[in-house]
């Protein structure tokens, strides 16, 4: 049957600019081709050269990250990073953003963010075992914030719950800088045998190229391009670029892929993520130094009359591209049809080095593949350093003590950043698969058992954007150090990180300076903490009408527990235990939550990060946990020491007595000095811990004793645990219910 497709538009410079090209980039394209591209070719180049796919503004800086260690099997460049966790097993993980789509259509944007990161992990041969998400929303009073929170949380819960992978951790913060651009960063961790890891590099001239999963529709077209541009007044018009997800199909796809991976039929495999069929086919063939021919007549389609341009740029979800060994097609087809999924041979690998697309007897694209794959523009953009903040000067009356501490504590535990996120995590299934030991809020990092073994993985996501905004270098260091501390506080050995670099418009030197300095700080911390980067994602142009988000380099950390039962929670475990403070500090209040929430100021430098002290103190704490001396552990971060104590008390319902509490001022109680932990130990072990600390050169001080139902000082009760919990847990439900007082 003859099929008539509409005539392709004539390609002009104006049309190229509409596709996101800069004038000089389009001229470069014309020089490479030696002719004007077809409309389909223009679309293909536009997505492959987009910021989202090519990292053209960030690649020069990302090279500064340390990516190697004896336990790293695969670093950046593949679908996800791979680390060796011993006994023939690996952990495979990555974090990615779905920021722009989630702002436009919160439910589907967040849901497909979860689906996409799951595919990145099981594409490598891993069974996903844990999801996390790091969310940033605008100020609570902004007109869109409540609906964005509701939609994003519902989308994450829907997809993760239906696909059957537990959501075990994450973080949620609010700041006016995210009013026009919420951030949705999704992370997945999976487990795979060390000898069954799959890569995307195509091989074998003549080998069949196979499409599996869902059918292709018109959803998500130009999603990669949309994610490489600022928002403006026409944001609502971008809704058609948001993909639609189906978690039940994803579950089938996971099982079908893992079943086929148990054979030796697969040569290479790639998720169809951003830019869909275009990026997956170009990247697979490009990595293999081969050519590829695709026949789009054979692509399963759910809509009629789709053009080659639409098929190649569609970002329909739950799809994969594979290269199979010749003669294995029928075997693979039986598996995917058993799981009620589409399967089609749509092309083959060639030795021509060209990217060829055919449909309805016509050639719609015939391009040299190498420039498309690895000759996207590479920019070393101008950078402007962030001025160093002036030292913080506070009047003596700002450093509250005594009775005023109670009011400050109540204000902080109820503020949006520190308020309980129970309303959110109760919508997530954290227990499916039955291997979750600790979820977010029960320990400083989520902990999941490696199924069928005694091992555990500790997983966290961390960043403090207000620090990064004040001093990107120190803020970048702190994001890595806090992830390292949170893993350490469970007893896990930190092994590696993934990152999600969320920033504004890189064409602005101020924003590019933030990015560069954050990378430098993160890289230094990774080197000194032996905490390499194995995967990640960059999300730029997070701006609306010229207003950028805070620099937000989210760090996802993974650590290993040889015995998951040795992991310690943050909750006080019993009355009568000794409370110890590991580490010291000067009571740093610059950029602290106390400064912002109690004093109404946002100035001063962030707390400095001494990485040698971080390493020394953290290694000491981990040794104590391994020796069974620690019953609870919590690192000190947002809100400072008294907030950490309050969180340990609220998590357990057990109070504590703090020595000399009435005499301690706000700097000591609420300062956010780094490299510090609160431990509880049996009283008979306290002297031993202090002796070992002295030998290791680690400051350890006695803070008090657990017990009772309140936080008390020498003069009596400061506040009951019940009152703390009431303040902490009431804000978010009231806010989401539309309570004007929230």
C-alpha distance (Angstrom), angle and dihedral (degrees) to the residues before:
residue distance angle dihedral
X1 . . .
X2 3.78 . .
X3 3.80 112.6 .
X4 3.77 120.6 -158.7
X5 3.77 117.7 -148.8
X6 3.79 124.6 -171.5
X7 3.77 116.1 -94.1
X8 3.77 112.2 -95.6
X9 3.81 116.4 -110.1
X10 3.79 117.2 -102.7
X11 3.80 110.0 -99.8
X12 3.78 114.4 -122.7
X13 3.79 134.2 162.5
X14 3.80 88.7 -102.5
X15 3.81 90.3 55.8
X16 3.80 89.9 47.4
X17 3.80 90.3 53.8
X18 3.80 89.3 52.0
X19 3.82 86.2 56.2
X20 3.80 91.4 57.5
X21 3.81 100.3 -96.6
X22 3.77 120.4 141.0
X23 3.83 112.6 -134.7
X24 3.81 92.5 -107.6
X25 3.82 91.1 47.9
X26 3.79 91.0 53.9
X27 3.81 90.6 49.1
X28 3.79 88.5 51.2
X29 3.80 89.5 52.0
X30 3.80 91.2 51.8
X31 3.81 90.0 50.3
X32 3.81 91.4 51.2
X33 3.81 93.7 48.8
X34 3.80 98.4 36.3
X35 3.81 86.6 -142.3
X36 3.80 142.6 49.5
X37 3.81 112.1 -74.5
X38 3.76 122.5 -121.2
X39 3.79 116.2 -110.3
X40 3.80 90.7 -102.4
X41 3.80 90.9 49.1
X42 3.80 90.7 49.4
X43 3.79 90.3 53.1
X44 3.79 91.7 48.6
X45 3.79 93.1 50.1
X46 3.80 92.0 44.7
X47 3.80 93.2 59.8
X48 3.79 96.6 38.7
X49 3.81 90.8 50.1
X50 3.81 93.7 42.5
X51 3.78 118.8 115.7
X52 3.80 88.9 -115.5
X53 3.82 94.1 59.0
X54 3.81 104.5 27.0
X55 3.84 103.1 37.2
X56 3.79 86.3 -144.3
X57 3.82 93.8 164.5
X58 3.79 98.3 39.8
X59 3.81 108.3 38.1
X60 3.80 94.9 86.2
X61 3.80 89.9 56.7
X62 3.79 99.3 39.4
X63 3.81 89.0 62.0
X64 3.80 87.4 72.5
X65 3.81 92.5 70.0
X66 3.81 117.0 102.2
X67 3.80 106.0 -121.2
X68 3.79 105.9 171.0
X69 3.81 135.3 82.1
X70 3.80 133.9 142.8
X71 3.81 89.3 -97.4
X72 3.82 95.6 48.4
X73 3.80 111.8 101.2
X74 3.80 98.6 171.0
X75 3.78 126.9 12.3
X76 3.82 132.0 -173.9
X77 3.79 118.9 -28.9
X78 3.78 101.1 61.4
X79 3.79 130.9 79.0
X80 3.82 90.1 -86.7
X81 3.79 140.7 -7.9
X82 3.81 122.5 -95.4
X83 3.82 128.2 -150.8
X84 3.79 130.6 -179.3
X85 3.82 113.2 -117.3
X86 3.80 95.8 177.6
X87 3.80 136.8 -107.7
X88 3.80 92.6 67.5
X89 3.81 95.2 -56.5
X90 3.79 135.0 115.8
X91 3.79 136.3 -163.7
X92 3.80 114.0 -136.0
X93 3.79 118.7 -166.9
X94 3.78 147.8 155.1
X95 3.80 142.2 167.6
X96 3.80 124.7 -140.2
X97 3.78 137.4 175.2
X98 3.77 131.6 -121.2
X99 3.78 95.2 177.9
X100 3.78 105.0 135.3
X101 3.82 95.7 43.2
X102 3.81 91.5 47.2
X103 3.79 92.4 54.2
X104 3.80 91.6 49.9
X105 3.82 97.4 42.5
X106 3.82 109.2 6.4
X107 3.80 100.8 -168.6
X108 3.81 99.3 46.7
X109 3.80 93.4 32.7
X110 3.80 92.2 57.4
X111 3.81 94.5 37.5
X112 3.79 93.7 53.4
X113 3.79 89.6 45.0
X114 3.80 87.5 62.0
X115 3.80 91.6 44.6
X116 3.79 92.6 50.1
X117 3.78 95.9 51.0
X118 3.80 91.1 46.7
X119 3.82 89.2 55.8
X120 3.80 91.9 49.5
X121 3.80 88.1 59.1
X122 3.79 102.8 41.2
X123 3.81 89.7 43.6
X124 3.81 84.9 70.2
X125 3.81 91.6 55.2
X126 3.81 98.4 -96.1
X127 3.76 128.9 131.5
X128 3.82 105.8 -131.3
X129 3.81 111.3 -120.0
X130 3.81 105.3 170.0
X131 3.80 141.6 23.1
X132 3.80 128.5 -161.7
X133 3.78 131.4 -179.6
X134 3.80 133.1 -160.9
X135 3.82 112.1 -156.9
X136 3.79 130.5 -170.8
X137 3.80 121.6 -173.8
X138 3.80 135.7 176.7
X139 3.79 124.9 -98.1
X140 3.80 112.7 -56.4
X141 3.80 92.8 -116.2
X142 3.80 94.1 57.4
X143 3.81 115.0 111.6
X144 3.83 95.3 -119.8
X145 3.79 102.6 37.4
X146 3.80 100.0 87.7
X147 3.81 93.9 47.8
X148 3.82 91.0 46.5
X149 3.81 91.6 51.6
X150 3.80 91.6 48.1
X151 3.80 94.5 46.9
X152 3.80 97.5 42.8
X153 3.81 94.6 47.0
X154 3.80 91.6 46.3
X155 3.81 91.0 49.6
X156 3.80 93.7 49.8
X157 3.79 92.1 46.2
X158 3.80 93.7 46.4
X159 3.79 95.9 51.4
X160 3.80 99.2 38.8
X161 3.79 94.7 43.2
X162 3.79 94.2 47.5
X163 3.79 95.1 46.1
X164 3.79 90.5 50.3
X165 3.81 102.5 -123.0
X166 3.83 116.1 128.0
X167 3.79 119.9 -116.5
X168 3.78 100.6 -143.2
X169 3.79 108.1 167.0
X170 3.75 151.9 -4.7
X171 3.78 141.2 124.8
X172 3.80 138.9 -100.0
X173 3.80 125.4 -157.0
X174 3.79 137.3 170.9
X175 3.81 129.4 -145.0
X176 3.79 135.1 151.7
X177 3.82 89.3 -120.9
X178 3.83 88.1 73.4
X179 3.82 94.9 52.0
X180 3.79 91.6 108.6
X181 3.80 99.1 30.6
X182 3.78 123.1 34.6
X183 3.80 116.7 -163.8
X184 3.80 122.9 -132.0
X185 3.81 111.4 -178.0
X186 3.81 114.9 177.9
X187 3.81 125.9 -165.6
X188 3.80 130.5 -170.7
X189 3.80 130.2 -172.0
X190 3.79 122.8 -163.1
X191 3.80 138.8 177.9
X192 3.81 125.9 -129.9
X193 3.81 136.8 166.9
X194 3.77 110.8 -98.8
X195 3.81 91.1 -122.5
X196 3.84 95.1 49.9
X197 3.81 104.0 61.1
X198 3.80 116.8 134.7
X199 3.79 127.0 -150.3
X200 3.79 135.8 -164.4
X201 3.81 100.8 -126.5
X202 3.81 108.2 118.1
X203 3.80 119.7 -136.2
X204 3.78 138.8 175.3
X205 3.81 123.0 58.0
X206 3.78 108.0 -118.1
X207 3.79 94.7 20.1
X208 3.81 114.5 142.2
X209 3.80 120.6 -103.6
X210 3.80 109.9 -143.0
X211 3.80 132.4 -161.9
X212 3.83 117.6 -153.1
X213 3.79 136.9 174.2
X214 3.78 129.2 33.2
X215 3.78 128.0 5.2
X216 3.80 121.5 -94.9
X217 3.79 119.6 -104.7
X218 3.77 137.3 167.5
X219 3.81 96.5 -91.5
X220 3.78 119.1 116.7
X221 3.81 97.2 17.6
X222 3.80 107.6 163.9
X223 3.79 91.9 6.2
X224 3.82 90.7 138.7
X225 3.79 91.2 50.8
X226 3.81 92.3 47.3
X227 3.80 89.5 52.2
X228 3.81 89.3 54.9
X229 3.80 96.1 60.6
X230 3.78 139.4 67.7
X231 3.78 120.8 -104.3
X232 3.79 121.8 -114.8
X233 3.78 138.9 164.3
X234 3.83 91.9 -54.0
X235 3.81 94.7 60.5
X236 3.80 92.7 115.9
X237 3.80 89.3 57.8
X238 3.80 89.2 63.8
X239 3.81 94.1 69.9
X240 3.84 93.8 107.4
X241 3.83 89.0 64.6
X242 3.82 92.6 65.5
X243 3.79 115.5 98.3
X244 3.80 125.4 -129.4
X245 3.80 118.0 -131.8
X246 3.80 134.3 -152.1
X247 3.82 111.8 -164.0
X248 3.80 93.4 -173.0
X249 3.81 89.9 59.8
X250 3.81 89.2 46.4
X251 3.80 90.1 55.5
X252 3.80 89.8 53.2
X253 3.80 89.9 47.0
X254 3.81 91.8 52.7
X255 3.79 92.0 52.4
X256 3.81 94.7 44.0
X257 3.81 93.2 48.6
X258 3.80 93.2 47.4
X259 3.80 90.3 48.4
X260 3.79 92.2 52.3
X261 3.81 90.1 43.7
X262 3.80 88.3 60.0
X263 3.82 86.1 68.9
X264 3.79 126.2 59.3
X265 3.81 95.2 -116.5
X266 3.83 98.8 106.8
X267 3.79 120.9 86.6
X268 3.82 95.6 175.2
X269 3.77 138.8 -15.5
X270 3.79 136.9 -162.5
X271 3.78 134.9 -176.4
X272 3.82 116.1 -123.3
X273 3.79 97.7 -126.1
X274 3.79 127.6 140.0
X275 3.82 109.4 9.8
X276 3.80 89.4 12.8
X277 3.77 118.0 -146.1
X278 3.80 91.3 6.4
X279 3.79 98.1 59.6
X280 3.80 95.7 37.8
X281 3.80 94.7 52.0
X282 3.81 95.6 39.8
X283 3.81 93.7 47.7
X284 3.80 94.7 46.3
X285 3.80 94.7 48.6
X286 3.81 92.6 38.2
X287 3.80 93.8 54.2
X288 3.79 88.8 50.4
X289 3.80 94.5 47.3
X290 3.82 89.7 -124.0
X291 3.78 139.8 120.4
X292 3.78 127.4 -115.5
X293 3.80 135.8 -153.5
X294 3.82 119.4 -159.1
X295 3.80 126.5 -168.2
X296 3.79 105.5 -156.8
X297 3.80 92.9 -167.4
X298 3.80 85.7 77.9
X299 3.81 96.5 50.9
X300 3.84 109.4 109.9
X301 3.81 106.5 -115.7
X302 3.79 130.7 -170.7
X303 3.81 95.6 -166.0
X304 3.77 129.7 57.5
X305 3.76 126.5 -119.7
X306 3.80 96.6 20.0
X307 3.79 113.4 169.4
X308 3.81 125.3 -137.7
X309 3.81 87.9 -108.2
X310 3.81 91.3 56.2
X311 3.80 95.0 43.8
X312 3.79 93.5 49.6
X313 3.82 94.9 46.3
X314 3.80 99.3 38.8
X315 3.79 115.0 118.2
X316 3.79 96.2 -162.1
X317 3.78 108.6 160.0
X318 3.81 136.1 -116.2
X319 3.83 96.4 38.1
X320 3.81 132.1 130.2
X321 3.79 136.1 -173.8
X322 3.80 121.4 -145.1
X323 3.76 139.7 -178.6
X324 3.79 109.8 -145.2
X325 3.76 132.6 -165.2
X326 3.81 109.5 -99.9
X327 3.78 113.9 -90.7
X328 3.81 94.4 23.5
X329 3.81 95.9 94.6
X330 3.79 97.0 99.1
X331 3.80 92.3 48.4
X332 3.79 90.7 52.1
X333 3.80 92.6 43.3
X334 3.81 91.5 56.0
X335 3.80 91.3 54.0
X336 3.80 95.6 49.8
X337 3.78 94.5 42.8
X338 3.83 88.7 50.2
X339 3.81 87.1 58.1
X340 3.84 89.9 47.6
X341 3.81 93.8 -112.8
X342 3.78 131.4 135.6
X343 3.79 117.6 -101.5
X344 3.79 125.1 -176.0
X345 3.78 137.6 161.2
X346 3.81 100.9 -133.3
X347 3.78 104.1 168.6
X348 3.76 150.5 -22.8
X349 3.78 140.5 -117.0
X350 3.80 118.9 -102.3
X351 3.78 137.7 -169.7
X352 3.82 93.1 -129.2
X353 3.80 97.7 92.6
X354 3.81 88.5 -132.3
X355 3.79 134.5 124.0
X356 3.79 108.1 -136.8
X357 3.81 127.7 179.6
X358 3.78 122.5 -170.4
X359 3.80 131.3 -176.3
X360 3.80 134.8 162.1
X361 3.79 90.9 1.8
X362 3.82 93.8 -55.6
X363 3.80 134.0 105.7
X364 3.79 108.8 -127.5
X365 3.78 98.7 174.0
X366 3.81 132.0 24.4
X367 3.78 111.0 167.3
X368 3.77 137.8 155.8
X369 3.79 100.4 -107.7
X370 3.80 101.8 -148.9
X371 3.84 97.2 68.3
X372 3.78 89.7 46.3
X373 3.79 91.4 51.2
X374 3.79 105.0 40.3
X375 3.80 111.1 5.5
X376 3.77 100.1 75.7
X377 3.80 111.8 136.4
X378 3.79 112.9 -78.8
X379 3.78 114.6 -153.9
X380 3.76 131.6 -162.7
X381 3.76 92.6 -165.5
X382 3.81 122.9 -160.6
X383 3.79 113.7 -92.4
X384 3.77 129.2 -152.6
X385 3.80 116.3 -162.3
X386 3.77 120.1 -125.7
X387 3.83 108.5 -113.7
X388 3.79 112.3 -110.8
X389 3.81 110.2 -106.4
X390 3.78 118.4 -112.6
X391 3.80 115.5 -108.5
X392 3.78 114.2 -86.1
X393 3.78 115.7 -102.7
X394 3.79 117.0 -166.5
X395 3.79 129.1 178.2
X396 3.81 114.7 -120.1
X397 3.80 92.2 -109.7
X398 3.82 89.7 62.5
X399 3.80 90.1 65.9
X400 3.79 95.8 75.8
X401 3.77 122.3 -164.5
X402 3.78 137.9 169.6
X403 3.80 117.0 18.4
X404 3.83 93.2 0.5
X405 3.80 89.9 64.6
X406 3.81 90.7 73.8
X407 3.81 93.1 58.5
X408 3.79 91.9 47.1
X409 3.80 91.3 48.8
X410 3.81 93.0 50.0
X411 3.80 91.1 48.1
X412 3.78 91.6 52.5
X413 3.80 99.8 44.7
X414 3.81 88.8 51.6
X415 3.82 98.1 45.4
X416 3.83 116.1 110.9
X417 3.82 95.2 -107.6
X418 3.82 95.7 50.1
X419 3.80 100.1 30.2
X420 3.80 115.0 112.6
X421 3.79 113.8 -85.6
X422 3.80 92.1 -154.9
X423 3.83 89.5 123.0
X424 3.81 86.9 62.4
X425 3.78 103.8 40.4
X426 3.78 94.8 44.0
X427 3.81 86.0 67.3
X428 3.81 89.8 59.5
X429 3.79 124.9 77.1
X430 3.79 102.4 -127.5
X431 3.80 96.8 167.9
X432 3.80 104.7 53.4
X433 3.84 110.5 120.5
X434 3.85 87.0 31.2
X435 3.81 95.2 -118.6
X436 3.82 100.9 105.2
X437 3.81 111.3 116.2
X438 3.81 98.8 169.1
X439 3.76 127.9 10.4
X440 3.78 128.1 -166.2
X441 3.81 109.9 -57.2
X442 3.80 94.6 25.9
X443 3.81 94.6 74.6
X444 3.79 135.6 2.8
X445 3.81 88.1 -97.1
X446 3.77 131.7 23.2
X447 3.81 112.7 -103.2
X448 3.81 124.7 -154.7
X449 3.78 128.5 179.3
X450 3.79 117.2 -119.4
X451 3.79 96.0 -119.2
X452 3.77 115.2 -104.7
X453 3.82 93.7 9.5
X454 3.80 139.2 80.9
X455 3.83 90.8 -117.6
X456 3.77 126.4 106.2
X457 3.78 135.3 -162.2
X458 3.79 120.7 -142.7
X459 3.81 113.5 -153.7
X460 3.81 131.8 -173.9
X461 3.80 143.1 162.0
X462 3.80 121.2 -149.5
X463 3.78 145.9 167.8
X464 3.80 135.3 137.6
X465 3.82 105.2 -145.9
X466 3.81 95.2 -171.9
X467 3.82 88.0 60.5
X468 3.81 91.6 48.5
X469 3.80 91.0 50.4
X470 3.80 93.1 51.3
X471 3.82 95.5 43.3
X472 3.83 115.6 -0.5
X473 3.80 94.3 -166.7
X474 3.81 95.2 52.5
X475 3.81 90.6 38.3
X476 3.81 90.9 53.9
X477 3.80 90.7 50.1
X478 3.79 91.1 48.1
X479 3.83 94.1 51.4
X480 3.81 90.7 57.2
X481 3.80 93.7 40.4
X482 3.80 92.6 51.4
X483 3.79 92.3 50.5
X484 3.82 88.1 49.7
X485 3.83 90.5 49.4
X486 3.78 94.2 47.9
X487 3.80 91.6 53.6
X488 3.78 90.9 44.5
X489 3.81 91.7 51.1
X490 3.81 89.7 64.4
X491 3.81 91.4 49.5
X492 3.81 94.7 -104.7
X493 3.78 124.3 138.8
X494 3.83 106.3 -122.6
X495 3.81 109.5 -126.1
X496 3.80 112.4 169.6
X497 3.78 146.8 -22.0
X498 3.75 140.7 -133.3
X499 3.79 118.5 -157.3
X500 3.77 141.2 -154.8
X501 3.80 111.3 -155.7
X502 3.81 106.9 -156.9
X503 3.81 114.6 -176.8
X504 3.78 143.1 142.8
X505 3.81 129.7 -104.9
X506 3.84 109.7 -28.2
X507 3.79 90.9 -157.9
X508 3.80 87.1 74.2
X509 3.84 110.7 81.9
X510 3.81 91.4 -142.2
X511 3.80 91.9 57.2
X512 3.79 93.4 42.4
X513 3.80 88.0 50.4
X514 3.80 89.8 54.6
X515 3.79 90.3 50.9
X516 3.79 94.5 47.5
X517 3.80 94.9 47.8
X518 3.80 93.4 45.7
X519 3.80 89.2 52.7
X520 3.80 91.2 49.2
X521 3.79 91.6 50.7
X522 3.79 93.8 45.3
X523 3.80 91.9 47.4
X524 3.80 92.0 51.9
X525 3.79 91.5 50.2
X526 3.80 92.5 47.1
X527 3.80 91.2 52.0
X528 3.79 96.7 47.9
X529 3.80 94.2 42.9
X530 3.85 95.5 44.0
X531 3.78 87.6 -122.5
X532 3.84 107.0 136.7
X533 3.80 127.6 -165.0
X534 3.81 110.9 -116.2
X535 3.80 102.4 169.9
X536 3.76 142.0 -4.9
X537 3.76 151.8 146.0
X538 3.79 137.1 -118.3
X539 3.80 121.9 -143.7
X540 3.79 114.1 -175.1
X541 3.80 134.4 169.1
X542 3.80 91.9 51.3
X543 3.78 91.0 157.6
X544 3.78 136.1 115.5
X545 3.78 120.4 -158.3
X546 3.80 89.3 -15.7
X547 3.82 95.8 -52.2
X548 3.80 111.2 122.9
X549 3.79 129.7 -154.4
X550 3.78 119.8 -114.6
X551 3.81 110.7 -85.0
X552 3.81 102.0 -89.6
X553 3.82 115.9 -176.3
X554 3.80 98.4 175.2
X555 3.81 113.4 -156.5
X556 3.79 120.8 -152.7
X557 3.79 111.2 -163.8
X558 3.81 131.0 -166.1
X559 3.79 125.8 -164.7
X560 3.80 136.2 176.3
X561 3.80 131.3 -122.7
X562 3.79 112.8 -166.8
X563 3.80 87.8 -155.4
X564 3.79 115.3 26.9
X565 3.81 90.6 -157.6
X566 3.81 90.2 67.9
X567 3.81 91.9 63.9
X568 3.80 113.0 115.7
X569 3.81 127.2 -144.2
X570 3.78 127.9 -138.6
X571 3.82 94.8 -122.6
X572 3.79 120.1 99.1
X573 3.80 105.6 -105.0
X574 3.80 103.0 -157.4
X575 3.79 144.5 -8.3
X576 3.78 119.8 -91.8
X577 3.80 96.8 37.9
X578 3.80 121.6 137.8
X579 3.81 116.2 -113.8
X580 3.81 115.2 -145.4
X581 3.80 131.9 -172.6
X582 3.80 115.8 -142.7
X583 3.80 113.8 -159.0
X584 3.77 131.8 14.4
X585 3.78 138.6 -121.7
X586 3.75 146.4 177.6
X587 3.79 96.5 -112.8
X588 3.82 97.2 -94.7
X589 3.81 110.9 -158.1
X590 3.82 100.6 166.5
X591 3.85 110.0 123.9
X592 3.80 89.1 -4.8
X593 3.78 125.4 147.0
X594 3.81 88.4 -118.3
X595 3.78 89.2 58.5
X596 3.80 92.4 48.4
X597 3.79 102.7 37.7
X598 3.81 101.7 33.7
X599 3.80 103.6 28.4
X600 3.81 98.7 28.6
X601 3.82 94.0 -128.4
X602 3.80 133.7 123.4
X603 3.78 106.5 -170.1
X604 3.77 144.2 102.4
X605 3.80 127.8 64.2
X606 3.80 122.8 -59.4
X607 3.79 117.4 -108.3
X608 3.80 112.7 -74.6
X609 3.80 117.5 -114.2
X610 3.81 116.9 -137.4
X611 3.79 102.0 -166.3
X612 3.79 95.1 -167.1
X613 3.80 89.3 56.0
X614 3.81 90.0 45.9
X615 3.79 89.9 53.7
X616 3.80 94.6 45.6
X617 3.80 96.1 46.6
X618 3.80 94.9 41.7
X619 3.79 94.6 48.3
X620 3.81 88.7 50.3
X621 3.81 93.1 51.1
X622 3.79 91.9 47.7
X623 3.81 90.6 52.3
X624 3.80 91.0 52.3
X625 3.79 91.1 51.0
X626 3.80 92.1 47.7
X627 3.80 89.2 52.5
X628 3.80 91.1 53.9
X629 3.82 95.0 -115.4
X630 3.82 98.1 120.6
X631 3.80 123.7 75.7
X632 3.83 98.1 178.3
X633 3.78 134.4 7.6
X634 3.80 134.6 -173.5
X635 3.78 128.7 172.3
X636 3.81 117.4 -133.2
X637 3.79 112.6 -118.1
X638 3.83 133.4 125.1
X639 3.78 110.2 30.3
X640 3.79 95.8 10.8
X641 3.78 134.2 -119.6
X642 3.80 100.9 -27.6
X643 3.81 91.8 49.4
X644 3.81 89.3 51.5
X645 3.81 90.4 51.8
X646 3.80 90.8 46.8
X647 3.81 91.0 51.1
X648 3.81 91.1 50.8
X649 3.79 89.5 50.0
X650 3.81 95.3 45.6
X651 3.80 91.4 48.7
X652 3.80 90.7 55.3
X653 3.79 107.1 26.2
X654 3.79 87.4 -126.8
X655 3.79 119.9 121.9
X656 3.78 130.1 -148.0
X657 3.79 142.2 -145.8
X658 3.82 115.1 -128.4
X659 3.80 116.3 -154.9
X660 3.80 111.9 -119.0
X661 3.80 93.1 -7.4
X662 3.81 93.8 156.9
X663 3.80 91.3 58.5
X664 3.80 96.8 48.4
X665 3.80 116.2 97.8
X666 3.79 131.7 -144.4
X667 3.79 93.6 -92.4
X668 3.80 92.4 61.5
X669 3.80 95.4 37.4
X670 3.81 101.1 41.5
X671 3.80 104.7 19.2
X672 3.80 114.9 122.2
X673 3.82 99.8 -141.6
X674 3.80 111.0 160.7
X675 3.83 135.7 -123.0
X676 3.80 94.1 43.7
X677 3.80 134.1 130.1
X678 3.79 136.9 -179.4
X679 3.81 114.6 -139.1
X680 3.75 133.9 -175.5
X681 3.79 119.7 -151.9
X682 3.78 135.8 170.9
X683 3.84 107.4 -84.6
X684 3.78 92.3 -117.5
X685 3.80 89.7 57.4
X686 3.81 97.7 50.6
X687 3.80 95.7 88.5
X688 3.81 91.2 47.8
X689 3.80 91.0 52.1
X690 3.79 91.4 49.9
X691 3.82 91.2 48.7
X692 3.79 90.7 51.6
X693 3.79 90.5 46.6
X694 3.80 91.6 53.3
X695 3.79 90.5 50.7
X696 3.82 90.4 50.3
X697 3.79 93.9 45.9
X698 3.80 91.9 -117.5
X699 3.82 119.2 141.3
X700 3.82 111.3 -124.2
X701 3.80 124.2 174.0
X702 3.78 133.5 -178.2
X703 3.80 111.5 -112.1
X704 3.77 102.8 175.8
X705 3.78 144.3 -84.9
X706 3.80 135.8 -64.4
X707 3.77 120.9 -119.2
X708 3.77 146.4 92.3
X709 3.77 125.8 50.0
X710 3.81 100.5 -80.6
X711 3.77 145.0 52.0
X712 3.79 104.1 -104.4
X713 3.76 140.3 179.9
X714 3.76 131.9 -162.0
X715 3.81 90.9 -77.6
X716 3.79 93.6 53.0
X717 3.79 138.3 -98.6
X718 3.79 119.6 8.1
X719 3.80 97.4 176.9
X720 3.78 137.6 -23.3
X721 3.80 120.8 -112.5
X722 3.80 88.2 -126.1
X723 3.82 91.2 58.2
X724 3.79 90.4 47.6
X725 3.80 91.9 51.4
X726 3.79 91.6 46.5
X727 3.80 91.4 54.1
X728 3.77 93.2 41.7
X729 3.79 97.8 48.7
X730 3.79 101.5 38.2
X731 3.80 103.1 66.2
X732 3.81 103.6 69.1
X733 3.83 98.4 43.2
X734 3.80 89.7 47.7
X735 3.79 91.4 47.7
X736 3.79 93.8 49.5
X737 3.82 89.6 47.6
X738 3.79 88.5 57.0
X739 3.79 95.9 -111.4
X740 3.79 105.1 168.8
X741 3.82 90.6 -146.6
X742 3.81 93.1 61.1
